[in-house]
Amino acid sequence: MTKRNVMVSDDDQRNATTTRADSVAKKKQEMVGDLEISTWVESMKASSPTHVKSFVAVAVAVSEDGEDGYSSWMIKMVKQADHPSALLMFDEIVRASKGKQIAMFLDYDGTLCPIVDDPDLAFMSDAMRRAVRKVAANFPTAIISGRCRDKVYDFVRIAELYYAGSHGMDIKGPAKGSKYMKKGSQAVFFQPASEFIPMIDEVYQKLLERAKFVLGANVEHNKFCVSVHFRCVDEKKWSDLACEVRSVLKDYPELWLTQGRKVLEIRPTVKWDKGKALEFLLESLGFSDSSDVFPVYIGDDRTDEDAFKVLRDRGQGFGIVVTKTPKQTYASYHLQEPAEVMAFLHRLVKRKTQSLRRYKL
């Protein structure tokens, strides 16, 4: 049998090299994608209330795990002690705010109303609405939410408030102005990510189509961001949902993903969050460089941590996290649920009323 030498042209070698390089690049991309999805799923679990132990569950673990369990439990209790109950420490809070203008900033879901399976049914109770209205009559008050601003307004229906929707990317003040603003000040209206609206619309439509393949997924258009709720999705299908979201998001490097309580948030990559919105509103109210303001921010979500951190860094006011379980937070105090938030708001208004009466006397 005669051996034959086969000559490989330079073009063939280059094509083969390119093919191998493309194959390696594709495999690397797939590995990065798998790692990214795995990270997302772990983060989804971490942000899920069902994966966070309550005080009762921790106490049970103590009895079962012995000394090591006790040590772990004590660490969690110390974390909670770092931000004690705002109701129990109410007098301390009032003393800290003495002689200063309190400004109230409130999240909506999980703070002014309970978290519900269907985000379209997150209605505020009439009692909570009365409490917020009384707060707004006594202090400059804003609601800063991840929801679309118009949707939050439809839920709350209090015209005197400032509303910041889409994690603060859509801010509007009271239509008739505010008694707390300086005379001659322009009406507050600010949208730092307006150029992203067409892109967000496009991504929403794509996610709406992809989410159909995952039972229980709910896609919500919040004007400057898209929320993919997985509260009603079987945990075994969370990775499937993460894959669907990534399949859309990979084509939009101008957008990024954050997470809240059983929700994936797709947002523009602008340097803007609830903390920036808080600072903007303080400036709009004339308090940007003032030492006479005492901002109070109440929220329950990861995204509220940006606002808590701003207050801690400023050394002004404080944050109150709404949670029933120990957690790491930039907040100074905690309240367990919306019912306690309402009780706190009532006490704040009552103290202000009593203070005014004493002043008149």
Residue, then its C-alpha position, 0 to 999 in steps of 0.5 A: m500500500t502506497k503512503r501518500n503525503v497530504m499537504v494542508s494549505d495555510d487557509d485550511q490550517r487557519n480555518a481549523t484553528t478558528t473552528r477549534a477556537d470557536s468551539v473552545a469559546k463556545k464551551k467557555q461561554e456555556m460554562v460561564g452561563d451555567l455558573e451564572i445561572s447556578t449563582w442566580v439560583e443560590s441567590m434566589k434561595a437566599s432571598s426567599p423567606t422560606h429559606v430563612k429560619s425564624f427565631v422558633a426554627v433557630a431555637v429548635a436547632v439549638s436544642e438539636d445541635g447542642e453547643d455548636g447550635y447554641s453558638s450559632w443561635m447567639i450570633k443570630m441574636v447578636k445580629q438582631a440586637d444590633h437593630p432592635s425593635a423600633l417600637l421598643m426603642f421609640d423614646e430613643i428615636v424621638r430623643a435623637s430627632k429632637g429639634k429636627q425635621i423628620a422626613m419619612f421614606l417608605d417602601y410599599d410591598g412588605t412595608l405598607c402592605p403584606i407580600v402577596d402571591d399576585p403582585d396585582l393584588a397588593f392592596m393597602s388597607d384603609a387603616m394603613r392609608r389613614a396612618v400614612r395620610k396622617v404622617a404626610a400631614n405632619f412630615p414630608t413623606a415619600i414612597i420609594s418602590g421598585r414598582c411602576r410609579d403610577k401603579v404605586y399611586d393607584f394602590v396608595r391614592i394619597a396626592e400629598l406624597y412624593y412617589a419614586g417608582s422603578h427603584g427611584m428612577d421615576i420620581k414625581g412630587p405632589a401635583k399641587g406642590s408641597k408645604y415643605m418646599k421653598k416658595g418658587s421651587q419647581a415641581v419635582f419630576f425626575q427620570p434618570a433612565s428615560e432613554f432605556i424605556p424602548m429597551i425595557d419595553e422590548v425586554y418585557q415582551k421577550l420575557l413575557e413570552r419566555a416565562k410562559f414555559v415556567l408555571g407560576a412565573n409572573v412578569e411585571h412591567n415597571k416602566f424603567c425595570v422588569s420584575v420577574h416574580f417567582r413566588c408561585v414557581d416550584e423551587k425545582k423550576w427556579s433554574d429553568l426560570a433563571c435560564e429563560v431570563r438569562s437567554v433574554l438578558k445576555d443580548y442586553p449588556e446595558l441591563w443588569l439583574t438584581q434580586g429582591r424577595k422572590v423576584l428577579e429585577i432587570r434594570p438599566t445599568v445607570k448608577w441610580d438606586k433607592g439610596k440615590a432617590l432618597e438623596f435626590l428627594l432630600e435635596s428637592l426638599g431643601f435638606s441636602d446640606s442641612s443638619d436639621v433634618f432627620p430622615v427615616y426610611i422603612g423598608d423590607d427588601r434588599t434594594d432598601e439596603d442602598a437607602f439604609k446605607v446612605l443614611r448610615d454614611r450620612g450619619q443622619g436619621f436611621g433605617i428601619v428594616v421590616t423583618k421577622t428574622p435576624k439578618q445583616t442590614y445597614a438599618s438601625y432598627h427593625l419592625q416585624e411586619p406592616a402592622e408594626v409599621m402602622a403602629f410606629l407611624h401612629r406613635l410618631v404622629k401622636r408624639k408630634t401632636q403632643s409636642l405641638r400642644r405643649y408648645k402652644l401651652 
